[in-house]
């Protein structure tokens, strides 16, 4: 399944998709973006929540992204508030590499 994307990492797939769709932020509240990035990467994890976690984890560890705060949301029960990390792309030509696009 990954023949055409052997060197494509999850973070790189997310970056390419965000640029293509002109998305500003990647966070767990945008499951379509994250699941599409995982599919583009060609991952094998079955459950959608695990796929979303894999993409968020890749963005967190990647030098292509910078964390841009948190988004308040409710958990699946709707009773508890959680903070979900949000990530922006780093600027390509930034001197320090830390400025988001």
Backbone as numpy.savetxt, mean C-alpha at the origin, in Angstrom:
# Nx Ny Nz CAx CAy CAz Cx Cy Cz
2.36 -17.71 -12.28 1.54 -16.51 -12.28 2.40 -15.25 -12.28
3.59 -15.31 -11.70 4.45 -14.13 -11.60 5.48 -14.08 -12.69
5.34 -14.84 -13.76 6.36 -14.89 -14.81 6.69 -13.51 -15.36
5.66 -12.68 -15.61 5.90 -11.38 -16.20 6.33 -10.34 -15.17
6.23 -10.69 -13.90 6.53 -9.71 -12.86 7.51 -10.26 -11.83
8.47 -11.06 -12.26 9.39 -11.71 -11.33 10.15 -10.71 -10.46
10.56 -9.60 -11.00 11.34 -8.64 -10.22 10.46 -7.57 -9.57
9.16 -7.67 -9.71 8.23 -6.69 -9.17 7.92 -7.02 -7.71
8.24 -6.10 -6.81 7.91 -6.29 -5.40 6.50 -5.77 -5.14
5.95 -6.11 -3.98 4.61 -5.62 -3.63 4.63 -4.10 -3.59
5.66 -3.51 -2.98 5.74 -2.05 -2.86 5.85 -1.40 -4.24
6.63 -2.00 -5.13 6.76 -1.45 -6.47 5.44 -1.55 -7.23
4.73 -2.65 -7.05 3.43 -2.81 -7.70 2.45 -1.76 -7.17
2.48 -1.51 -5.86 1.61 -0.48 -5.27 1.97 0.89 -5.81
3.26 1.19 -5.89 3.70 2.49 -6.41 3.23 2.70 -7.84
3.44 1.69 -8.69 3.02 1.80 -10.10 1.51 2.01 -10.21
0.76 1.29 -9.40 -0.69 1.41 -9.45 -1.15 2.78 -8.94
-0.52 3.27 -7.88 -0.88 4.60 -7.36 -0.59 5.68 -8.39
0.54 5.59 -9.09 0.85 6.57 -10.14 -0.13 6.47 -11.30
-0.47 5.24 -11.67 -1.41 5.02 -12.77 -2.80 5.57 -12.46
-3.26 5.38 -11.22 -4.59 5.81 -10.81 -4.61 7.21 -10.19
-3.42 7.82 -10.09 -3.27 9.13 -9.47 -3.81 9.14 -8.04
-3.54 8.08 -7.31 -3.97 7.97 -5.92 -2.96 8.69 -5.03
-3.46 9.42 -4.04 -2.60 10.17 -3.14 -2.10 9.34 -1.96
-2.98 8.51 -1.42 -2.69 7.80 -0.18 -3.10 6.34 -0.31
-2.30 5.47 0.29 -2.65 4.05 0.39 -2.90 3.74 1.86
-4.06 3.20 2.15 -4.39 2.79 3.51 -5.41 1.66 3.43
-5.65 0.98 4.54 -6.51 -0.21 4.55 -7.96 0.11 4.19
-8.35 1.36 4.22 -9.71 1.75 3.84 -9.90 1.83 2.34
-8.86 1.58 1.58 -8.93 1.53 0.11 -8.58 0.11 -0.34
-9.44 -0.85 -0.01 -9.09 -2.24 -0.30 -8.92 -2.54 -1.79
-9.67 -1.87 -2.65 -9.54 -2.13 -4.08 -8.13 -1.81 -4.58
-7.57 -0.71 -4.13 -6.21 -0.32 -4.50 -5.20 -1.35 -4.01
-5.33 -1.74 -2.74 -4.37 -2.66 -2.16 -4.48 -4.06 -2.76
-5.70 -4.52 -2.97 -5.89 -5.85 -3.56 -5.42 -5.88 -5.01
-5.62 -4.77 -5.74 -5.14 -4.70 -7.13 -3.61 -4.72 -7.17
-2.97 -4.04 -6.21 -1.51 -4.05 -6.15 -1.01 -5.46 -5.84
-1.68 -6.16 -4.95 -1.27 -7.53 -4.61 -1.45 -8.45 -5.81
-2.53 -8.26 -6.53 -2.77 -9.06 -7.73 -1.72 -8.77 -8.79
-1.36 -7.49 -8.94 -0.33 -7.11 -9.91 1.01 -7.74 -9.54
1.29 -7.83 -8.24 2.51 -8.46 -7.75 2.49 -9.96 -8.03
1.29 -10.56 -8.00 1.17 -11.99 -8.25 1.30 -12.82 -6.99
0.88 -12.27 -5.85 1.00 -12.97 -4.58 0.10 -14.19 -4.48
0.35 -14.99 -3.47 -0.35 -16.26 -3.33 -1.23 -16.36 -2.10
-1.17 -15.44 -1.18 -1.98 -15.51 0.04 -3.45 -15.44 -0.35
-4.27 -16.29 0.27 -5.65 -16.42 -0.15 -6.63 -15.41 0.41
-6.60 -15.15 1.69 -7.65 -14.32 2.30 -7.40 -12.84 2.01
-8.44 -12.09 1.64 -8.28 -10.67 1.31 -7.66 -9.84 2.43
-8.01 -10.11 3.69 -7.41 -9.34 4.78 -5.92 -9.60 4.89
-5.50 -10.82 4.61 -4.06 -11.13 4.62 -3.35 -10.43 3.47
-4.02 -10.33 2.33 -3.45 -9.61 1.18 -3.26 -8.14 1.51
-4.28 -7.54 2.12 -4.22 -6.12 2.50 -3.09 -5.91 3.50
-2.97 -6.80 4.50 -1.89 -6.70 5.48 -0.52 -6.81 4.81
-0.40 -7.68 3.82 0.88 -7.85 3.12 1.28 -6.57 2.39
0.31 -5.91 1.75 0.61 -4.68 1.02 0.95 -3.55 1.99
0.19 -3.41 3.06 0.49 -2.38 4.07 1.87 -2.62 4.68
2.18 -3.87 4.97 3.50 -4.20 5.52 4.62 -3.87 4.55
4.39 -4.14 3.27 5.40 -3.83 2.25 5.61 -2.32 2.13
4.53 -1.56 2.19 4.65 -0.10 2.13 5.39 0.43 3.35
5.11 -0.15 4.51 5.77 0.28 5.74 7.28 0.06 5.68
7.71 -1.05 5.10 9.13 -1.39 5.04 9.86 -0.78 3.86
9.13 -0.30 2.87 9.73 0.17 1.63 10.26 1.60 1.73
11.32 1.85 1.00 11.86 3.21 0.91 11.10 4.04 -0.12
10.13 3.43 -0.81 9.33 4.16 -1.81 8.21 4.97 -1.16
7.90 4.66 0.11 6.77 5.29 0.78 7.19 5.95 2.07
6.40 6.92 2.50 6.57 7.55 3.80 5.21 7.50 4.49
5.23 7.16 5.78 3.97 7.12 6.51 3.46 8.54 6.70
2.19 8.73 6.40 1.59 10.06 6.45 0.47 10.10 7.47
0.76 9.66 8.67 -0.22 9.69 9.74 -1.12 8.47 9.76
-2.26 8.65 10.43 -3.22 7.57 10.60 -4.61 8.03 10.23
-5.46 7.08 9.86 -6.87 7.36 9.58 -7.68 6.65 10.65
-8.58 7.38 11.30 -9.45 6.77 12.31 -10.56 6.01 11.60
-10.81 4.79 12.06 -11.86 3.96 11.49 -12.41 3.05 12.58
-13.50 2.37 12.30 -14.06 1.39 13.21 -13.57 0.01 12.81
-13.42 -0.86 13.80 -13.03 -2.23 13.48 -14.23 -2.97 12.89
-14.06 -4.25 12.61 -15.12 -5.01 11.94 -16.38 -5.15 12.77
-16.28 -5.02 14.09 -17.48 -5.10 14.93 -18.25 -3.79 14.93
-17.57 -2.70 14.54 -18.22 -1.39 14.53 -18.28 -0.74 15.89
-17.68 -1.34 16.89 -17.77 -0.83 18.26 -16.48 -0.19 18.76
-15.38 -0.53 18.13 -14.09 -0.06 18.61 -13.40 0.77 17.54
-12.82 1.89 17.95 -12.10 2.75 17.02 -10.65 2.27 16.90
-10.16 2.23 15.66 -8.78 1.84 15.41 -8.11 2.91 14.55
-6.80 2.95 14.61 -6.02 3.87 13.78 -5.31 3.05 12.71
-5.57 3.36 11.46 -4.97 2.66 10.33 -3.89 3.54 9.71
-2.68 3.01 9.50 -1.61 3.83 8.93 -1.90 4.18 7.47
-1.52 5.38 7.09 -1.67 5.85 5.71 -0.27 6.14 5.15
-0.08 5.81 3.87 1.23 5.97 3.24 1.12 6.78 1.97
2.10 7.69 1.79 2.22 8.47 0.56 3.51 8.09 -0.13
3.56 8.34 -1.43 4.77 8.10 -2.20 5.82 9.15 -1.85
7.07 8.74 -1.78 8.15 9.71 -1.62 8.41 10.36 -2.95
8.84 11.61 -2.92 9.17 12.33 -4.14 10.39 11.70 -4.80
10.34 11.54 -6.10 11.43 10.88 -6.83 12.69 11.74 -6.87
12.54 13.06 -6.98 13.71 13.93 -7.14 14.05 14.68 -5.87
13.45 14.31 -4.76 13.72 14.99 -3.50 15.14 14.71 -3.05
15.83 15.73 -2.57 17.20 15.58 -2.14 17.34 14.66 -0.94
16.43 14.80 0.06 16.53 13.96 1.24 15.69 12.70 1.12
14.84 12.62 0.12 14.04 11.43 -0.10 12.90 11.28 0.87
12.69 12.23 1.75 11.67 12.08 2.76 10.40 12.87 2.52
10.38 13.68 1.51 9.20 14.49 1.23 8.18 13.69 0.43
6.92 13.64 0.90 5.91 12.94 0.12 5.54 13.73 -1.13
5.05 13.01 -2.11 4.61 13.65 -3.36 3.32 14.41 -3.10
